[in-house]
Amino acid sequence: MADTYFPLEPTPIHVDDSVLDDLRARLRLTRLPADAGNEDGYYGVRSAYLRELVDHWLHHYDWRKAEAAINRYEHYRVSVDGVPVHFMRRPGVGPAPVPLILSHGWPWTFWHWSKVIDPLADPAAFGGDPADAFDVIVPSLPGFGFSTPLPDHPDMNFWKVADLWHTLMTEVLGHEKYAAAGCDVGALVTGQLGHKYADELHAIHIGSGLRLDFFNGDRAWDFSGGRPIPEGLPERVHRQVLEFDRRFAVHLAAHMLGSSTLAPALSDSPVGLLAWILERWTNWSDSHGDIETVFSKDDLLTHAMIFWVNNAIGTSMRYYANANRYPWSPSHDRHPIVEAPTGITFVGHENPPGVTTDQRVQNFLDSDRAAWYRHVNLTAHPEGGHFIPWELPDGWVADLRRTFRTRR
């Protein structure tokens, strides 16, 4: 059964008409660059496709329709230790729903969790066991989406968010123990929760198995850490290494080394903002180059709108530099470093170069990352990309339920 008490009053999402009017004016004045020779996307986002999206945004997209869909869920805005936090909630339906906080990444929004919220909260309605129900809390990371503005906290990063999430769950919402899950930056937030607050967590489930010190060091902006490509690799693996580097290099370097240089352009131009995050959505998802197999035009624009209407792009990008400028340090010296029981979902589009899906779990176990986690449930899927709960919702839900089934 759903609970009958929650300590806060919901506040539906609403964007002022003046913000939408300003957006339309900017879209009408769009000036796209010359883009000759980029039909294959070699140089980045193709202006021809961007033009299609701008036309759709201006003449066909309906934010109020998207807003109504978002407001099917409860929304709350609170201040946690002086930081503005928005979160979406779906009350659990079952005999004993466990509170679960879901943390997104970049360039995600809280809405990337929308395909898994209902089956997690009400499993019986989707053919599942009501004993698996969660009371689902989906915040926007501070500086993302509706957890804005963030002018007084320029140092926000993943391990500082973990402290805020713990305060939200235990002090604001009053839970003695809770569950946590996340992907990308949100996986680091969740891993830090499992490190620092393991005794107050049932378990965690993440969409990667990164070390919490991933962004520490002098060359955190370089995915390869400055290492040359090893000689003698099979030609196929050599190509995969290059493709993997190209997929991540541009945003890592730009965000780590010059986010405040890039931010004015993206904050001033909705099409510039869309182009920057569109490239990530296209390359990081398992789209095979056709983004609309993963995100419809309306989906793309709804996520872009959540960045745009809150002027959140600059504060969202700064997370990378802040993870390096304010490096992670351990809260204890015990091992594994993340003591909470940990489930991990691996997806095919993020297999390391030369590693097949069948080899993925063993590849992780053989790496220097495995010893960081008390891993209890490792699953590799042949399909799926970076936005796992959006791209592979059934797989994510099944994996997460398995992690928590005996740990509730």
DOLUMNU-586740 format. One record per atom (N, C-alpha, C): y, z, x. Coordinates in steps of 0.02 Angstrom, whole numbers, plus 50000, padded with zeros to 5 digits. Each point is the difference from the previous one (the first is absolute). Layout:
BEGIN
YZX ...
END
This chain:
BEGIN
499405000050042 500605000049958 500625000050044 500554997349974 500634999950036 500315006949997 500405001750049 500315006649999 500555000449947 500185006049981 500525000949949 500645002650030 500015001450065 500605002750031 500124996650067 500624998350011 500224997450065 500695002950012 500155002550060 500615004050010 500654996150000 499994993449993 500614996050004 500074995749938 500634997949986 500144995449945 500054992950029 499654995249969 500024993250027 500684996749990 500174995550047 500614996049997 499814992750010 500004996149946 499794993050007 500454996250049 499714994950031 500374995650045 500484995749958 500624999450024 500484995549967 500504997650053 500064993450006 500484997050045 500614997849959 500595001850022 500614998349963 500104992449995 500284997949944 500154992949991 500454997350055 500455004250025 500474997650051 499634998050064 499455003550016 499604998350059 499664993249989 499754998849940 499674993749985 500504994249998 500605001449975 500534994850000 500194998150071 500075005050043 500174998650070 499454995950034 499375001649985 499444996350028 500044992649979 500114998749936 500034993149976 500564996250034 500575003350010 500564996750033 499814998150072 499665004450035 499794998650068 499484994450003 499545000049952 499494994849999 500324993149987 500514999849957 500334993649986 500354997350061 500205004450046 500374997950060 499544999250060 499354999949989 499524999550056 500134993750042 500005001050065 500054994450047 499405000450046 499534995449991 499414999950041 500124996050064 499655001750054 500114996450063 499644993450002 500204995750046 499604994050014 499335002350028 499474996849978 499345002450018 499534994250016 500264994950034 499614994150016 499405001750044 499444996849986 499425000950042 499605006349986 500155003549945 499675006349985 499554999549939 499774994049986 499574999149941 499355004150006 499775001250061 499395003850009 500125007550009 500645002249997 500155007050008 499965002550071 499994995450048 499945002150070 500585004550021 500604998649974 500595003750020 500145006049955 499575001249951 500125005549954 500004997649928 500315003949956 500014998449929 500314993149989 499674996049959 500244993249986 500575000249949 500554996750017 500574999949954 499834996749934 499544995350000 499814996649938 499705005049951 499565004350024 499715005049955 500505005449982 500425001850048 500515005049986 500474997549945 500164993550001 500424997149948 499685000649931 499334999049997 499635001049938 500095007149974 499925004850046 500055007049979 500705001849978 500514997450034 500695001349980 500134997349930 499764994049987 500084997149933 499655004349947 499405002350016 499645004249953 500365006649989 500245002950054 500365006449997 500624999349955 500354994650008 500644999149964 499904997949927 499494995949987 499954997049933 499415002349958 499505003250030 499405001549962 499785007350006 500135003250056 499765006850010 500375004949955 499645005049973 500295004849953 499875007150026 500515002950032 499925006850026 499885005049944 500324999149943 499905004849946 499275000249977 499664994450002 499294999949983 499605003950052 500164998950063 499665003850053 500165007449995 500625001649985 500215006949993 499615003549944 499894996449945 499625002849944 499285001450021 499704995550039 499325001150024 499975006050046 500485000750044 500035005750045 500085006549960 500394999749947 500135006049961 499455001849951 499444996350002 499415002349964 499745006550030 500195001350062 499805006150034 500595004950001 499845006350012 500525005150007 500344999250068 500665001050002 500384999850062 500425006350007 500045002450061 500375006150014 500424999150062 500565003550002 500415000150060 500165007350016 499845001950061 500115006950022 500324999950069 500255005750020 500235000950069 499515004650035 499724997750055 499525004050038 500325001450068 500175006250012 500345001950062 500614995650013 500364998549946 500614996050006 499904992650003 499384997649994 499844992950004 499854997549929 500324994449979 499864997349933 499304996949998 499615002049950 499324997449993 499894997849928 499824993749993 499774997449935 499244999650002 499685001749944 499284998749996 499814998149929 499474996049997 499704997849938 499375004249989 499845001549937 499415004149986 499614997249942 499335000450007 499544998649945 499555006149993 500075003949945 499585006049992 499264998349999 499605004250030 499294998950002 499675001449932 499484996249985 499625000849938 499275001450019 499805006149994 499325002050019 499945007549997 499425002750015 499905007349995 500405004050051 500134997350058 500365003850052 500334995150048 500534996549979 500324995150044 500285003450063 499894996950056 500265002550064 500664996650015 500525003950019 500634996750019 499914995850062 500264993849996 499934995150054 500674996850013 500245000350062 500634996850019 499844993750041 500304994349979 499894993550031 500624997950038 499934998350064 500574998350042 499964992650021 500554996449986 500024992850016 500244998850070 500054993650019 500234998150066 500614995549996 500084995850052 500554995150003 499704993150009 500234994749965 500545000249950 499725001049929 499725005749989 499735001849936 500545003249956 499825000849937 500365004549955 499485004349966 500235005049963 499535004249962 499594995849951 500284994249979 499684995849949 499384996450028 499924999850065 499394997050028 499385004149981 500095006149976 499435004149977 499844998849927 500374995749966 499964999649927 499314997849975 499624996350039 499354997649977 499455005450003 500125005450036 499485005150007 500175006549964 500615000749976 500215006449970 499585001749940 499934995349953 499645001649938 499265001550011 499624996050039 499305001850011 499915006550039 500485001750044 499955006450035 500135005849952 500484999149955 500195005549954 499515000749942 499754994449975 499585000149940 499384995750012 499545002250042 499434995950018 499564998049941 499955004449950 499574998649943 500234993849963 500654998849998 500274994149966 499824993550036 499755000550061 499814994250040 499255000150017 499625003549959 499285000250010 499765004950051 500455004550023 499825004850052 499855006849973 499915004750046 499835006949983 500645004149993 500135003149943 500625004049992 500065005750051 499445001950030 500025005350051 500374997650063 500104993450007 500354997350058 500764999649989 500265002749946 500714999149983 500465003550049 500574996750013 500545002850040 500645000349959 500415004950015 500695000149976 500414996550054 500234994049985 500244995450053 500765000650008 500215001550061 500715000550019 500144994450050 500494995749985 500154994250042 500745000150019 500175003050057 500715000250019 500224993650036 500654999049999 500314995250047 500175003850063 499804997450058 500205003250063 500755000950001 500255005650027 500735000850005 500324994250037 500524997149969 500334994150028 499714993649974 499475000349960 499714994349966 500135000549925 500034994349967 500034999949928 500505004849971 499775004049952 500455004549964 500065006850034 499695001050058 500125006050041 500594998750046 500554998449971 500624998150035 500595002949962 500595000250032 500154998150070 499785005450048 500014998350065 499775004650051 500505000450058 500645001249985 500494999950055 499975006050046 499745005749975 500015006250039 499365001350039 499544995249998 499365001050034 499824993650039 500404998450050 499894993750037 499385000150045 499675005850005 499435000850045 499334999849964 499984997949937 499395000449961 499454995750031 499405002950003 499414996350023 499385002849966 499414997450019 499405001649962 499815007350003 500075003350059 499775006950003 500485004849967 500634998049993 500485004149962 499874999249925 499804994049980 499824999049929 499415004549981 499515000850044 499425004249985 500215007049981 500495002850036 500255006749983 500315000049930 500384994749984 500314999649934 499474999449945 499494995950013 499474999149950 499635006649988 499895003850053 499655006349991 500425004949959 500645000150013 500455004249960 500014997749928 500044993449989 499994997349932 499375002249963 499434999250031 499375001449966 499885007549990 500175004150048 499835007149996 500565004249969 500624998750017 500555004249976 500334997249937 500164993550001 500344997149942 499514999349941 499404997450014 499514998849946 499495005649993 499975004550050 499605006149992 499264999350010 499774995050037 499284999150011 499785004150061 499475003849993 499745003750057 499624995450048 499684994949972 499624995350040 500054993249968 500014994750041 500094993349973 499654994950044 500004993849977 499714994450036 500564995350021 499874996050052 500524995550024 499674993550023 500374994549990 499764993450022 500604995750017 499894995050043 500564995650019 499784994350043 500454995150006 499894994150042 500614998750043 499894996750057 500554998050045 500395006350021 500665000149994 500385006050017 499735005949959 499814998649938 499735005249957 499345002850026 499624996150038 499395002750030 500175005050055 500554998750036 500225004850050 500275006449968 500374999349945 500235005849962 499395004149979 499514996549972 499405003449974 499595003150057 499954996450056 499665002850057 500345006350026 500675000150000 500365006050021 499885005749951 499964998649936 499825005249952 499315002950017 499534995550015 499335002250017 499965003650067 500504999050042 500045003650064 500325006849991 500595000149971 500405006249998 499815004649943 499764997049945 499895004149939 499284999449975 499524999350045 499314998649980 499725005249952 500185006350009 499725005349958 500224999449927 500554996549988 500254999449932 499864993149970 499574996350032 499804993449976 499254999949987 499804996749944 499294998949988 499724995150052 500374994750011 499824994750047 500574994950000 499944994950043 500484994449999 499614993450000 500334994849976 499714993350004 500564995250022 499874996050051 500514995750029 499764992850006 500484995650010 499854992950006 500024997650071 499965004450047 499954998250071 499815006450037 499864999350063 499815005950039 500415000550063 500674999449993 500435000350059 500045007150028 500135000450064 500175006450031 500705002149977 500105006449992 500665002449977 500534999050054 499804998950061 500494998650054 500094992550011 499834996049950 500034992750005 500694997650022 500545003249976 500674997750016 500315003750059 499635004450032 500265003350060 499984995250059 500425001350049 499964996150062 500584995250010 500024997150059 500574995950021 500004993049969 499424997449980 499964993249975 499714999849929 500215004749959 499745000349932 500204993849960 500504996450021 500224994049965 499554994050014 499545000750047 499564994550020 499295001849979 499734996449951 499345001649973 499475000150054 500084995850050 499514999750055 500145005250054 500565003649994 500175004850051 500144996950068 500174993650000 500154996550063 499394997650037 499415000949969 499384997950035 499924992449993 499814996650055 499864992849995 499354998849962 499944994049973 499374998249968 499464999550054 499435003349990 499484999750052 499764992950013 499854998650061 499744993450018 499264999549978 499794993849989 499304998749986 499775001249929 500485001249955 499805001049930 499744993449971 499535000249953 499824993949964 500624997149967 500034993549996 500604996749974 500185002449930 499505001349958 500125002449932 500335006950001 499775004450043 500285006750004 500704999850029 500114995650050 500674999150028 500504998149946 499804995349956 500444997949945 500135005949953 499495004049987 500095005749955 500485005250029 499965001050066 500465004750033 500724997649991 500114993650012 500684997349992 500235000549928 499574998549953 500185000349929 500165007249980 499615004850024 500105007049984 500685002350028 500154998150062 500645001850030 500584996949961 499954993649983 500544996749964 500115003249932 499475002549969 500065002949934 500455006149999 499995003850054 500355006450000 500595000550048 500054995550048 500485001050055 500724999949976 500184995449956 500714999149985 500295006049964 499645002849952 500305005649963 499985006350042 499475001050040 499985005950042 500595000150048 500114994550034 500554999750049 500675000849966 500114996449945 500655000349966 500145007049973 499505003049968 500115006649970 500075005550053 499634999450053 500035005150052 500654999550040 500224993850012 500544999150049 500684998349968 500014998149936 500644997949972 500045000149925 499715005149968 499995000049927 500705000249971 500465003550031 500695000449974 500404993750014 499744995750043 500324993450010 499774995249946 499375000449982 499724995749948 500205002249930 500075006549990 500105002749932 500614997349963 500594999050032 500574997549962 499874993349966 499674995450035 499854993649970 499545000749940 499495004350006 499515000849947 500285004249943 500475004350014 500325004049948 500534996049962 500264994850031 500534996049969 499734993949963 499424997550021 499724994049970 499325001449969 499934999549935 499345001149969 499494994950024 500224993950014 499534994950023 499795001450072 500465002550041 499815002150067 499495005649999 500115004949957 499535005549993 499324997349978 500004995649949 499384997249975 499634996350055 500354995950039 499684996150052 499665004550052 500355005450020 499735004450052 499365003349977 499985002649939 499405003449978 499474995149973 500224994249977 499524994949977 499554997850057 500274999250059 499594998050057 499455005150013 500165006549994 499505005250009 499484999849944 500224999249938 499534999749944 499534994050008 500264994550025 499594994050008 499505000750057 500245002150058 499575000350059 499525005950000 500205005549970 499585006050003 499495000349943 500144996649945 499515000049945 499464994950015 499445000749964 499454995350008 500124993949954 500574996650014 500234994749955 499804993050024 499754999550062 499824993650029 500594995149997 500615002850007 500604995950000 500294998549932 499655001849946 500264998849932 500135006749968 500625002450007 500175006849979 499875001249926 500054994749960 499935001049927 499275000949978 499534999850047 499325002249985 499955007650001 500515003250028 500015007450004 500565002949957 500594997150006 500595002349963 500284994149961 500105000849935 500364994949962 500745000150020 500374995049980 500725000150013 500325006249971 499815001949939 500295006049970 499815006250039 499385000450025 499805005750041 500435000550063 500084994450035 500404999950061 500715002549986 500284997749945 500705001649986 500075007249975 499515002749966 500035007049979 500015004650061 499564998750048 500015004050061 500654999150038 500244993950004 500644998950034 500575003549964 499985000049934 500535003349961 500025007550015 499425003050008 499995007350013 500345001650066 499954995550049 500395000750061 500744998649986 500144994549966 500694997649993 500435004849960 499795002049941 500445003849956 500155006950028 499615002350047 500115006550031 500314999650070 500164993750023 500264999050068 499585003850051 499344999049994 499535004150038 499734996650063 500174993750012 499664996650054 500165003150068 500635002050012 500185002850065 499655006550014 499995004649951 499675006550012 499254999250003 499724995049966 499284999150004 499794997550069 500384995450028 499824997150065 500065005150057 500425005049991 500135004750055 499395004550014 499525000249955 499415004350011 499664998450067 500004993750019 499654998050062 500355003150061 500654998950005 500365002850057 499985007650000 500025003049941 500005007349997 499325003150018 499464996249989 499355002550022 499955000150076 500404995850032 500024999850073 500535004650029 500595000049969 500555004250025 499855007449991 499655001649946 499805007049986 499235000149998 499694999750058 499274998850003 499595005649969 499424997949977 499535004849972 499755004850054 499925006349981 499685004850044 499535004349959 499455002350029 499505003549960 500235006949977 499745002049943 500145006749974 499485005050022 499444997750027 499485004350026 499604996150052 499585003450037 499614996750053 499264999549983 499845000749936 499294999549980 499804992749992 499334999050000 499734993349992 499465000149947 499964994749959 500434994250001 500725001949981 500464995950024 500705001449988 500165000049926 499724995349963 500064999949927 499375003449973 500075006449981 499425004049981 499784998849928 500444997649957 499814998749931 499464994749997 499495000749958 499514994649991 500364993549985 499814994650033 500374993849997 499564994149981 500204996349949 499714993649984 500464994550022 499724994450021 500414994350023 499734993649970 500454996049973 499844993349975 500264994850050 499544995950027 500194994550044 499944993549960 500454995250015 500004993649964 499964994250050 499734994449975 499834994450043 500594996950036 500584999449966 500574996650030 500295004050058 499815006450006 500255004150056 499455001550050 499444996449997 499505000850053 500314998450068 499885004250050 500254998450067 499714993450025 500354996650045 499744993650027 499305000750027 499564995449979 499324999950024 499535004849964 500255003749950 499605005049964 499884997549929 499374999749980 499834998049932 499995006149954 499984998749935 499975005649953 499385004250011 499444996950016 499385003850013 500075004650061 500454998150045 500095004050061 500585005049995 500384999749945 500635003549998 499935007650005 499535002949963 499925007250003 499795002250069 499524996550030 499785001950067 500564999150051 500414994749991 500574998950043 500475006049998 500115002649941 500425006049993 499685006050034 499355001049988 499665005750030 500004999850075 500014994050028 500004999250073 500705000450030 500515000349958 500694999950024 500255007150015 500615000350029 500295006650014 500325003049938 499974996449944 500295002649938 499525004449961 499364998750006 499515003449958 500005007650011 500095002250062 499985007250014 500595003849970 500504996449978 500585003349969 499845002749931 499504997249967 499895001449929 499325003249988 499975004449950 499375002549975 499764995249946 499784994150021 499864994749952 499335001349965 500024999049934 499415001449958 499804994049958 500414994849999 499874994349956 500364993950027 499654995750036 500294994150030 499724993849965 500444995749974 499784994149964 500404994050023 499654994550014 500334993750020 499864994749947 500544996649979 499954994749950 500154993350034 499654994849982 500124993550031 500664996849979 500255001949942 500634997149975 500545005450000 500604997949981 500555004849994 500445000050062 500645001449988 500495000350053 500375006650001 500594999850026 500395006050015 500165004249939 500084996849943 500215003549939 499385001749958 499595004450026 499325000949976 499975001849925 500375005049976 499935001749929 500244994549953 500424995450025 500224994349960 499504994350005 499754998850060 499564994250012 499275001449983 499795006350008 499305001849992 499965006549959 500285000049940 500055006349962 499335003249984 499514996049980 499355002949982 499665003050061 500044996550057 499715002550061 500335006450023 500675000249997 500375006050021 499815005949956 499984999049934 499855005549955 499295002650013 499524995550008 499315002150012 499955003950066 500334997550051 499985003450066 500315007049995 500585000449968 500355006449995 499595004949959 499734997949944 499595004549960 499425002850040 499694995750041 499435002150040 500215005350050 500594999350029 500245005150048 500075006849967 500255000149939 500165006449968 499465002749954 499484996149987 499535001949947 499695006950011 499845001850061 499715006550014 500505004750033 500644998249995 500535003950034 500585001149952 499865002649941 500515001049949 500095007349984 
END
